[in-house]
């Protein structure tokens, strides 16, 4: 995610607010990590399956809660990717 430096703490607070609900209510959720980079922030989500990851992107928690809360801070649309470890 591309965030202005001054908005990173507000975005981190949103991450912290929704980490526990993600881990306890989303099917297949295994982990959620906040990574700071010079060019932006990444949030890595771990799931049991790629299907669980795809389902999360359609969930109310993601679309109504997380995306709505982060929207004021995003400089552009986030780059969302799903990877499988084989």
Backbone bond lengths (Angstrom), bond angles and torsions (degrees), N, CA, C in turn:
res aa  C-N    CA-C-N  psi(-1)  N-CA   C-N-CA  omega(-1)  CA-C   N-CA-C  phi
1 X - - - 1.442 - - 1.518 107.71 -
2 X 1.296 115.04 138.43 1.449 120.30 174.62 1.523 108.86 -95.53
3 X 1.330 114.27 114.45 1.460 122.16 -179.02 1.515 108.68 -127.69
4 X 1.326 116.10 144.94 1.460 118.48 171.81 1.528 107.85 -65.41
5 X 1.305 116.85 147.11 1.459 121.56 -178.76 1.520 111.46 -52.95
6 X 1.316 116.49 -41.23 1.466 119.79 -177.94 1.531 113.22 -70.48
7 X 1.339 118.36 -12.67 1.469 121.77 179.49 1.522 113.06 -99.18
8 X 1.320 117.00 -4.71 1.466 119.41 -176.05 1.531 113.08 -63.41
9 X 1.313 117.92 -38.37 1.467 119.45 -179.08 1.529 110.70 -67.28
10 X 1.323 117.67 -39.37 1.471 120.66 177.55 1.528 110.03 -64.38
11 X 1.322 117.19 -40.65 1.466 120.56 177.93 1.523 110.53 -67.51
12 X 1.329 117.59 -37.32 1.469 120.84 177.20 1.524 111.04 -63.46
13 X 1.329 117.11 -36.01 1.469 120.76 177.24 1.532 110.15 -64.18
14 X 1.317 117.22 -37.16 1.471 120.66 177.34 1.525 109.54 -66.58
15 X 1.320 116.37 -43.05 1.467 120.87 176.05 1.533 110.00 -55.43
16 X 1.326 116.50 -49.63 1.464 120.11 -178.72 1.532 111.83 -63.51
17 X 1.337 116.95 -37.86 1.465 121.30 -179.16 1.532 111.46 -62.79
18 X 1.327 117.28 -38.97 1.459 119.92 -173.57 1.522 114.86 -102.26
19 X 1.330 118.09 0.57 1.468 119.95 179.73 1.525 111.45 -63.18
20 X 1.338 117.36 -52.16 1.465 120.25 -178.06 1.532 112.46 -63.44
21 X 1.342 120.02 -46.05 1.468 118.65 176.44 1.534 112.08 -59.66
22 X 1.328 116.88 -36.89 1.465 119.88 176.34 1.525 110.12 -60.12
23 X 1.323 116.58 -51.03 1.468 120.39 -175.55 1.524 113.21 -68.17
24 X 1.325 117.74 -27.56 1.469 119.82 -175.42 1.522 114.68 -100.61
25 X 1.344 118.32 -16.41 1.466 118.30 -176.03 1.525 114.65 -119.13
26 X 1.312 118.41 -15.34 1.466 120.35 -176.80 1.527 109.64 -93.70
27 X 1.316 115.72 125.80 1.464 121.84 -179.01 1.526 109.83 -58.10
28 X 1.312 115.90 128.43 1.457 122.06 175.43 1.521 115.45 80.01
29 X 1.331 118.32 1.73 1.469 120.66 -179.32 1.529 110.12 -67.96
30 X 1.327 116.37 128.96 1.458 121.84 -179.55 1.525 113.38 -115.48
31 X 1.335 116.84 -35.44 1.463 119.78 -176.30 1.518 110.36 -159.04
32 X 1.338 114.75 162.93 1.461 121.74 176.08 1.521 106.56 -152.65
33 X 1.332 117.01 120.26 1.460 121.92 -175.58 1.524 110.95 -127.70
34 X 1.328 116.54 141.71 1.466 125.31 179.95 1.526 107.41 -102.85
35 X 1.330 117.99 118.59 1.463 122.39 -179.25 1.519 110.21 -117.08
36 X 1.319 116.41 123.19 1.463 121.31 177.06 1.523 109.42 -92.53
37 X 1.329 115.67 133.46 1.461 122.30 175.64 1.520 107.21 -130.09
38 X 1.317 117.20 160.34 1.465 120.46 178.30 1.522 110.78 -59.10
39 X 1.322 117.68 -38.89 1.456 121.26 -176.60 1.525 114.44 -89.71
40 X 1.310 117.47 -0.52 1.458 119.10 177.95 1.513 112.01 159.84
41 X 1.307 114.91 -160.34 1.458 122.92 -177.19 1.519 108.08 -124.00
42 X 1.315 116.46 143.28 1.460 121.00 171.80 1.521 108.02 -121.47
43 X 1.309 115.54 142.89 1.456 121.12 171.34 1.521 106.01 -118.64
44 X 1.318 115.58 117.29 1.460 121.51 -179.88 1.520 109.06 -99.60
45 X 1.319 115.72 125.16 1.462 122.02 178.54 1.523 107.74 -110.54
46 X 1.316 117.53 133.24 1.453 122.08 175.17 1.514 110.20 -104.76
47 X 1.334 115.62 136.44 1.467 122.09 -179.21 1.523 109.64 -132.53
48 X 1.308 115.91 159.17 1.462 120.41 174.94 1.522 111.41 -67.07
49 X 1.344 117.37 -38.47 1.470 120.90 -178.07 1.529 110.23 -139.45
50 X 1.320 116.43 161.34 1.465 119.64 175.27 1.527 110.28 -66.94
51 X 1.320 117.33 -29.71 1.466 120.77 175.92 1.526 111.45 -62.51
52 X 1.339 116.59 -39.35 1.469 120.21 176.72 1.525 110.16 -63.93
53 X 1.330 117.21 -39.25 1.471 121.20 178.28 1.526 110.40 -63.85
54 X 1.313 117.22 -44.77 1.463 120.90 179.27 1.520 111.05 -63.94
55 X 1.320 117.28 -38.79 1.466 121.02 179.09 1.531 110.52 -65.39
56 X 1.325 117.60 -37.17 1.469 120.75 178.13 1.524 110.99 -60.42
57 X 1.323 116.98 -39.27 1.466 120.49 -179.99 1.527 112.70 -65.18
58 X 1.312 117.46 -16.63 1.467 122.59 177.12 1.524 112.24 -100.58
59 X 1.326 117.16 -3.64 1.469 121.16 -173.39 1.528 112.24 -76.62
60 X 1.321 114.69 157.86 1.461 121.11 174.89 1.530 110.88 -64.47
61 X 1.331 117.66 -37.83 1.462 120.04 179.76 1.527 109.99 -57.90
62 X 1.319 117.31 -45.52 1.456 120.04 -179.51 1.526 111.60 -71.11
63 X 1.318 117.47 -53.43 1.465 121.23 -171.41 1.524 114.59 -77.12
64 X 1.313 117.74 -40.49 1.459 119.83 -175.87 1.523 112.97 -91.86
65 X 1.322 116.98 -29.35 1.459 119.69 -176.28 1.537 111.73 -99.87
66 X 1.318 116.89 -65.27 1.464 121.28 -173.62 1.529 111.66 -65.19
67 X 1.319 117.53 -52.58 1.473 120.28 -177.23 1.527 110.61 -62.86
68 X 1.318 117.01 -43.17 1.467 120.42 179.49 1.529 111.06 -61.62
69 X 1.324 116.85 -43.08 1.465 120.36 -178.94 1.530 111.90 -68.58
70 X 1.330 117.80 -36.71 1.468 121.18 -178.05 1.527 113.78 -81.02
71 X 1.304 117.96 -22.78 1.470 121.84 -173.27 1.528 114.96 -48.44
72 X 1.328 120.42 -43.18 1.469 118.99 -178.81 1.533 113.88 -64.36
73 X 1.317 117.45 -17.83 1.465 120.92 -174.18 1.531 113.47 -102.45
74 X 1.316 118.13 -15.36 1.466 121.24 -176.24 1.518 111.41 -75.44
75 X 1.319 116.86 131.87 1.457 122.26 177.59 1.533 111.60 -82.29
76 X 1.330 116.75 -23.66 1.459 122.92 175.66 1.532 107.86 -160.03
77 X 1.306 116.07 178.46 1.464 119.77 -179.87 1.527 109.90 -65.42
78 X 1.325 117.23 134.58 1.464 119.11 179.49 1.528 111.30 -68.15
79 X 1.300 115.22 150.18 1.468 123.09 176.79 1.522 106.98 -90.02
80 X 1.319 117.15 105.59 1.468 121.79 -177.04 1.524 108.27 -103.16
81 X 1.321 115.98 126.17 1.458 122.06 179.84 1.517 110.00 -132.67
82 X 1.316 115.46 145.16 1.461 121.39 174.33 1.514 107.65 -115.22
83 X 1.327 115.23 125.80 1.460 122.07 178.64 1.518 109.16 -116.71
84 X 1.324 115.92 149.74 1.456 121.43 173.25 1.529 108.16 -115.11
85 X 1.317 115.75 136.13 1.455 121.22 175.37 1.520 106.83 -95.80
86 X 1.317 115.16 124.41 1.471 119.21 -177.72 1.510 111.17 -120.91
